[in-house]
Amino acid sequence: MDDSININNRGDFGLWAIEVAKQIVAEEGFELAKASRDGTEDDVRIAGNGLGQAITNALIEVYDGLLDGVPEE
């Protein structure tokens, strides 16, 4: 999610969403699965919160990018 991309249409957004989802699942999903298998309830809660935060960060990132393209009134 460090690289800038241009989202000019629905297809671009779909590709961005797929790539970000793959990255989030690979990183945070693994941590949640590992905590579910080997951890305590607190470990699962922390990993679940990490997954939720990664999703939130991705959505805020694209929202902020959309705002950059809106002219100020």
C-alpha positions as CSV (number, residue, x, y, z in Angstrom):
1,M,0.0,0.0,0.0
2,D,3.0,2.3,-0.1
3,D,2.9,2.8,-3.9
4,S,0.7,5.5,-5.3
5,I,-1.7,4.5,-8.0
6,N,-4.3,6.3,-10.1
7,I,-7.9,5.2,-9.8
8,N,-9.7,6.6,-12.7
9,N,-12.6,4.1,-13.1
10,R,-14.4,1.3,-11.4
11,G,-12.0,-1.3,-12.9
12,D,-8.9,0.5,-11.5
13,F,-10.6,0.5,-8.1
14,G,-11.5,-3.2,-8.3
15,L,-7.8,-4.0,-9.1
16,W,-6.6,-1.9,-6.2
17,A,-9.1,-3.5,-3.8
18,I,-8.0,-7.0,-4.9
19,E,-4.4,-6.2,-4.3
20,V,-4.9,-4.6,-1.0
21,A,-7.2,-7.5,0.2
22,K,-4.5,-10.0,-0.8
23,Q,-1.9,-8.1,1.2
24,I,-4.1,-7.7,4.2
25,V,-5.1,-11.4,4.3
26,A,-1.6,-12.5,3.8
27,E,-0.3,-10.4,6.7
28,E,-3.1,-9.9,9.2
29,G,-5.2,-12.9,8.3
30,F,-2.2,-15.1,9.1
31,E,-1.8,-13.5,12.5
32,L,-5.4,-14.1,13.3
33,A,-5.3,-17.7,12.2
34,K,-2.2,-18.3,14.2
35,A,-3.7,-16.6,17.3
36,S,-6.9,-18.7,16.9
37,R,-4.9,-21.9,16.8
38,D,-2.2,-21.3,19.4
39,G,-3.2,-18.2,21.3
40,T,-5.3,-17.0,24.1
41,E,-8.6,-15.1,23.8
42,D,-6.6,-11.9,24.2
43,D,-4.3,-12.9,21.4
44,V,-7.3,-13.6,19.1
45,R,-8.8,-10.2,20.1
46,I,-5.6,-8.4,19.4
47,A,-5.1,-10.1,16.0
48,G,-8.7,-9.4,15.1
49,N,-8.3,-5.8,16.0
50,G,-5.2,-5.7,13.8
51,L,-7.1,-7.1,10.9
52,G,-9.9,-4.5,11.4
53,Q,-7.4,-1.7,11.6
54,A,-5.7,-2.8,8.4
55,I,-9.0,-2.8,6.6
56,T,-9.8,0.7,8.0
57,N,-6.4,2.0,7.0
58,A,-6.9,0.8,3.4
59,L,-10.4,2.4,3.2
60,I,-9.2,5.7,4.7
61,E,-6.2,5.7,2.2
62,V,-8.5,5.4,-0.8
63,Y,-11.0,7.9,0.6
64,D,-8.3,10.5,1.2
65,G,-7.1,9.9,-2.4
66,L,-10.6,10.6,-3.6
67,L,-10.8,13.8,-1.7
68,D,-7.5,15.0,-3.3
69,G,-9.3,15.0,-6.6
70,V,-12.3,17.0,-5.4
71,P,-12.0,20.7,-6.1
72,E,-12.5,23.0,-3.1
73,E,-15.5,25.3,-3.1
